[in-house]
Amino acid sequence: MPTKKLDRIDRRILEEIQADGGISNLELAERIGLSPSPCSRRVKQLQDSGIISRQVTLLDQQALGLPIAIYVHVCLDNQSPERLENFDDVVGSYPEVVECALVTGSDADYLLKVLMPDMAYYQNFLLNKLNKIEGVRSIKTSFVLRQVVQRTELPLTHIR
């Protein structure tokens, strides 16, 4: 739960800037029904509280020649703190990895989402990067056939 108490206006601000991170303060203020100065102060408070952690520009993976999305299930030989930390550090340095999570309830220790330009690139990534991380016991891949839902916006419906 956020440390800052969020009201209806905060929620509207968050909805709008999640949909368009490049929105001007003037346009944002108009959309949520505030004057620009109070709107700017509220955005600053949301930043200072850590609720807005950063703003980014989303790029089109297809347009950039990265049509292949792959979920990679990685099993380690053990889950010692050192082994986990090493895996986290190494895999975090790979730009192809756009998501990585330590997971439970499956055969895998980690679930990665990687983006690739083609199968030859993935083969090189698999054989010369992932397989060479100390402690990796097995790797299974699942290729995305069709992306059904892909959001960057967090759900805010629980905020009243």
C-alpha positions in Angstrom: 0.0 0.0 0.0 1.4 3.4 -0.9 2.6 5.6 2.0 0.9 8.7 0.6 -2.9 8.7 0.8 -4.2 9.0 -2.7 -7.4 10.7 -3.6 -9.5 10.8 -6.7 -7.4 13.6 -8.3 -4.2 11.7 -7.6 -5.7 8.6 -9.3 -6.7 10.7 -12.3 -3.2 12.2 -12.6 -1.7 8.7 -12.5 -4.2 7.3 -15.1 -3.4 10.2 -17.5 0.4 10.1 -17.2 0.5 6.3 -17.5 -1.4 6.6 -20.8 0.8 9.5 -22.0 4.0 10.2 -20.1 4.8 13.1 -22.4 1.7 15.0 -21.6 2.3 18.7 -20.7 1.3 20.0 -17.3 -1.1 22.3 -18.9 -2.9 19.5 -20.8 -2.8 17.3 -17.7 -4.4 20.0 -15.6 -7.1 20.5 -18.2 -7.9 16.8 -18.4 -8.2 16.4 -14.6 -9.9 19.7 -13.9 -7.2 21.6 -11.9 -5.3 24.7 -12.6 -1.7 24.2 -13.7 0.1 25.1 -10.4 -1.8 22.7 -8.1 -1.5 20.0 -10.8 2.2 20.5 -11.0 2.5 20.4 -7.2 0.5 17.1 -7.0 2.7 15.5 -9.7 5.8 16.6 -7.7 4.3 15.1 -4.5 3.7 11.8 -6.3 7.3 11.8 -7.5 8.7 12.7 -4.1 6.7 10.0 -2.5 8.1 7.4 -4.9 4.7 6.5 -6.5 6.0 8.0 -9.7 9.4 6.3 -9.9 10.4 7.5 -13.4 9.1 8.3 -16.8 10.1 6.5 -19.9 9.4 6.4 -23.6 8.0 3.1 -25.0 9.4 1.9 -28.2 7.8 -0.4 -30.8 9.6 -3.7 -30.7 8.4 -4.7 -34.2 9.5 -1.4 -35.8 13.0 -1.9 -34.2 13.4 -5.3 -35.7 12.7 -7.4 -32.5 9.7 -9.5 -33.6 10.5 -12.5 -31.5 9.4 -12.5 -27.8 10.4 -15.5 -25.8 9.7 -16.6 -22.2 12.7 -18.5 -20.8 12.3 -20.8 -17.8 15.6 -21.2 -16.0 16.4 -23.7 -13.3 19.5 -23.3 -11.1 21.4 -26.2 -9.5 20.6 -24.6 -6.1 19.1 -21.4 -4.6 21.9 -20.3 -2.3 22.0 -16.5 -1.8 25.3 -16.4 -3.7 24.0 -18.3 -6.7 20.8 -16.2 -6.9 22.8 -12.9 -6.6 25.2 -14.0 -9.3 22.4 -15.0 -11.6 20.6 -11.7 -10.9 23.7 -9.6 -11.6 24.6 -11.5 -14.8 21.2 -11.6 -16.4 20.5 -8.0 -15.4 23.4 -7.0 -17.6 21.8 -8.5 -20.8 19.8 -5.9 -22.7 17.8 -8.6 -24.4 16.2 -9.5 -21.1 13.3 -7.1 -20.6 11.8 -8.9 -17.6 13.3 -11.3 -15.1 11.5 -12.7 -12.0 12.4 -15.2 -9.4 9.3 -17.4 -9.3 7.7 -20.1 -7.2 5.1 -22.8 -8.1 6.8 -24.0 -11.3 9.7 -26.1 -12.4 11.7 -23.0 -13.0 13.5 -20.7 -10.5 13.5 -17.8 -12.9 11.2 -16.6 -15.7 12.7 -14.2 -18.2 11.2 -12.4 -21.1 13.6 -11.8 -23.9 13.3 -10.0 -27.2 15.2 -11.2 -30.3 15.6 -10.2 -33.9 15.7 -13.8 -35.2 16.4 -17.4 -34.2 20.1 -17.2 -34.9 20.4 -14.4 -32.4 18.5 -16.4 -29.8 20.6 -19.4 -30.4 23.8 -17.4 -29.8 22.2 -15.8 -26.7 21.2 -19.2 -25.3 24.4 -21.0 -26.0 26.9 -18.2 -25.3 25.2 -16.2 -22.6 22.5 -18.0 -20.6 24.1 -21.5 -20.7 27.3 -20.0 -19.4 26.0 -18.5 -16.3 27.4 -20.4 -13.3 24.8 -22.7 -11.7 22.3 -22.9 -14.6 21.0 -26.5 -14.6 18.3 -26.3 -17.3 16.6 -23.9 -19.7 13.2 -24.2 -21.3 11.8 -21.8 -23.8 8.3 -20.7 -24.8 7.9 -18.6 -27.9 5.1 -16.0 -28.0 2.8 -16.7 -31.0 0.5 -13.8 -30.4 0.6 -11.1 -27.7 -3.0 -10.9 -26.3 -2.5 -8.3 -23.6 0.5 -6.0 -23.2 0.1 -3.1 -20.8 2.5 -0.8 -19.1 -0.2 0.9 -17.0 -0.7 -0.4 -13.5 -4.2 -1.1 -12.4 -5.6 1.7 -10.2 -9.2 0.6 -9.7 -8.4 -0.5 -6.1 -7.7 3.2 -5.2 -10.9 4.8 -4.0 
